[in-house]
Amino acid sequence: MCSSDLRHKGECELQIPPRQMWPNIHKTLQLAQKIRHEWGAPVAVLCGYRHPAYNRRVGGAEKSEHMQFAAVDLAPAKLGPGRGWKDWVALVTKHVDACPDFCGFGIYQSSRFTHIDVGARQHSARWTKP
């Protein structure tokens, strides 16, 4: 839980985004659901909305789509035989490649999660972090 003074400053990790932003996440969640369905097992949403102050504190990108509630960071809840990290990345890549909208797609190798955002950008973007 956050104290009210931290919540006021936007320093709380878990916040509900402003209601006017709720439609921003729709296309991203549709893509995430397609990925989860094909994966056939639980997928963890590690991050969704970030208040700008919290985004700065955690070193997020200056124009992070998380601040617009248009992005999620996803990870398979469990990796195992036939469901390794490379399988996960290949599956997410396949779905991002098929997406008709501009998408953001990040691969975070050491943390073992992927970032997706759909439709909020003026161009597609891809990146990989060690």
N, C-alpha and C positions, 0 to 999 in steps of 0.2 A: 504494500500500500504506500501511497505517497502522502506526505503531509500537505496541508492546503497551501503552504508557502511555496513548496516545490512545484505543486501542480500549477500554481499561478505563473511561475517562471518557465513552465514547459519542460521541467527537468524530470518528470515522471516517465519511466520506461513504457508503461502500459497506459495508453490513453485512447479514448474513443474519439475518432476524428470528427470535426464539425459536420453536421448533418448535410450541408450543401456539397460536401466532398463524397458522400456515399456512392453516387453513381460512377465516380471515377474508377472504382475497383472492379466494376462488373465484367469487363472484357478480360481482365487479368485473371479473375476467379474462374471464368469459363475455360480459359486455357489451362489453369492449374487443375481443374476438374478433369479435363481430357487426359492430362498427364497422369493424374492419380488413378483414373479408371484403367488406363492401359498398364500402369505399373502393377495394379492388382493387389496392392497392399497399402497400409496407412502411410501418409505423407505428412510430415510436420511443417506447419507454417511457423517459421522462426521469427519473422518480422513482417509487419504490415505498415500501418501508419506510424510516422514519426513526427512529433512536433519539431519545428525548426530548431529550437534551442537544444532539444535532445539530440537531434541529428548532428549539430555542431559538436556537442560534447562527445559523441561516439566517433567522430571523424568521418561522418557520411559525406557524400559528394555535395558540393554547394547547391546543385540543382537536382538533388535526389528526388526521384518520383515517389519515394516513400512519404515525402512531405505533402504530396498532393493526393495521397491515398490511392495511388495507381500502381503500386508495386508490392510484391511479396518475395520473401526469401524462403525457399523450399528445400527440404531434405527428406530423403526416404527415412522412415522411422526405423527401419532395420535393413542392413545390408547382409548378404549371405551368398551361399552358392547359387550361381545363376542370376544373382541380383547384386552385382558389385558396383562400385563407384563409376567405372567406365560405362556400365550398362545404363545407369541413371543419367549420366551426361549425354549419352547417345540418344536416349529417349526424349529428354528435354530438348535437345538440339533438333531432333526430327519435328517436334511439335512447333517449336519457334520458327523453323524454316517454312512450315506450312501455314503459318499465321499470315492472313492477308493485310493486317495492319502493321504500322511501324511498331517494332518491339525493341525492348532492351533485354539483353541476356548476358548475365555475368556468371562466371564459374569461379568458385572460391575453393581451390584445390585442398589446401591444408585444413580448412574448416569443414570441408565436405558439404557445401550447400550451393545452391544455384539461385540466382536472382532472375525474376521475370517481371516485365511491365509491358502493358499493351495499350496502344492507342493514344497515349498522352504526348508522345514525342512528335517532332517534326521530321525525324529520320530514324532509321534503325541504328542500334548501337550494340556492340559486343565487346566483352573484355574477359580476360582471365587473370586471376590473381594467384600467386603461389600459395 
